[in-house]
Amino acid sequence: MSRTRIDPNEEGYAAFIFDLDGVVTRTARLHAVAWKRLFDEYLSQRSSRRNGSIRAFEDDDYRRFIDGKPRYEGVRSFLKSRKITLPYGDPADPPDRKTICGLGNRKNLLFQEQLATGGVEVFKSSVAFIRKLRRLGVKTALVSSSKNAAAVLDAAGLVDLFDVRLDGVEAERFSLRGKPHPDTFLEAARRLGATPEQSVVVEDAIAGVAAGKAGGFALVIGVDRTGQAAELEANGADIVIEDLAELKVRPISSVQRSKAAEALPDALSCAAGICALFAEKRPAVFLDYDGTLTPIVTRPELAVLSADMRAILAELASHCSVAIVSGRDRADVAHLVGLESLVYAGSHGFDIAGPGGLQEEHEGASAFLPALDRAETQLRGEIAGIKGALLERKKFALAVHYRLVARNRIAHIQRAAAGAAENQGLRLTTGKKVFELRPDLDWDKGKAVLWLLSALDLEAGDVVPLYIGDDNTDEDAFAALWDNGIGILVTDASRRTSAQYILSDTQAVERFLRSLSERLVRRD
Ligand SMILES: O=P(O)(O)OC[C@H]1O[C@H](O[C@H]2O[C@H](CO)[C@@H](O)[C@H](O)[C@H]2O)[C@H](O)[C@@H](O)[C@@H]1O
């Protein structure tokens, strides 16, 4: 699959406007079926009354005369293709009245029947793309000619997906002309606070791309699911794709967003405000282990979880999803925490398991096992004579600890770790008095957290992910949740971070988690 790179930062796109049917949901088919039933009924009654036959409604009629247009305009446009003129009537006309509005109202009843019986199928890649844009701070709107857009979004569980929704009901209320006129797209951009030159339109209908073109939008993306790429292009699409999975969005780098930790508010003093969020929303809690749940100590095996912290984690996990995301080996950290109700992501997120049979290893990670084994052997030899140096093998990572090493020997350890990483094609990272070697793959704690949100079905708008961590590797998670979550850095020192709050130490973490847990107990 070829990937089209969309870079909202570089191109300066501030807003994306999406059509619904055929772009976000597979409801175009439901509409097409309802239209066909309407016109099959109507044309056969008319033919028998007038004793002559009229060419029946065909699939292509939906695409050519109806798709993307407001309901009554669709009726008028199709009837015109069959040289039939009916009075416009009134929107209050009953569905059996032979007016444009009456037929349109009958179509709506038929559509609602389809919706109730068939449900709504969602294009998952579209939803993932829209959520990603939102995480990047790009505004999103839904513009649909359908007066059923709210019902469709509701049935699909996507009510919170858009900052602005402008559907057929709104368009009528504000007397906005439907597609192919650009009025609804222009109004949506205005409501998002963006100009058309800063906004992108994503459409699958000919009338829709034409509206985007007429509105002077920065980019019109045509979505071709039915083999009409040439027509989409001819009518205004700048690019045509088959699925939104083809669009790649470049994330805003964490460096661009980082702030000085000392300038951030303390999460404990804001605990009431943060916890108040969870009166209506659900938290998904992600926690680092060392330096977050246990204080940093001289040796890894001495970092034992307190009984109090374990009790709070157990209580929390009975109210919401709780995952431990650690650089440690997954089995090691799961053993240290000792709670089966939690999810554990070990080796910096390469190795995940949790209740209900959740099990995932990064698909490329096992190819690095021989390299990790060789690096372990090489380093074991090279640091053997250095007092205090510790080697810790995790399934998909290798840590070289120097906390107990004399200062004048640390450079030697660093060179050995860097040499082994280079020789074996591994990635070298740093942490608290530790060098770490891990698979050289585009994967980190942030990606693991996003993967978990999706795997645990926690991407709904009513879920707020919360991540607490203390080390460099936790910055990837803070950055990943920058737009739709809460990041809390555990630190009492000055450093740059993508978190939004700080907590001074593990005791403060315990107090914060207790407040959160008490809030959830009261709510549930
Ligand atoms: O992601 P985390 O759960 O925070 O794990 C990061 C590393 O933590 C451990 O090392 C750190 O904690 C040790 C115990 O307090 C300390 O002795 C060491 O200096 C720290 O770097 C763990 O041993 C590593 O495997 C983790 O990658």
The ligand as a Gaussian input file, in Angstrom:
#p B3LYP/6-31G(d) Opt

LIG

0 1
 O       10.445000       1.801000      33.257000
 P       10.763000       1.536000      34.675000
 O        9.790000       0.613000      35.329000
 O       10.989000       2.752000      35.478000
 O       12.157000       0.770000      34.607000
 C       13.334000       1.487000      34.231000
 C       14.514000       0.715000      34.712000
 O       14.317000       0.589000      36.121000
 C       15.210000      -0.231000      36.839000
 O       16.411000       0.478000      36.995000
 C       16.260000       1.651000      37.744000
 O       15.788000       1.316000      39.054000
 C       16.725000       0.561000      39.841000
 C       16.042000       0.225000      41.173000
 O       15.625000       1.376000      41.825000
 C       17.992000       1.372000      40.030000
 O       18.936000       0.630000      40.783000
 C       18.577000       1.715000      38.649000
 O       19.687000       2.577000      38.819000
 C       17.527000       2.436000      37.803000
 O       18.013000       2.641000      36.496000
 C       15.359000      -1.567000      36.182000
 O       16.368000      -2.271000      36.823000
 C       15.607000      -1.481000      34.692000
 O       15.555000      -2.739000      34.095000
 C       14.540000      -0.629000      34.058000
 O       14.764000      -0.510000      32.674000

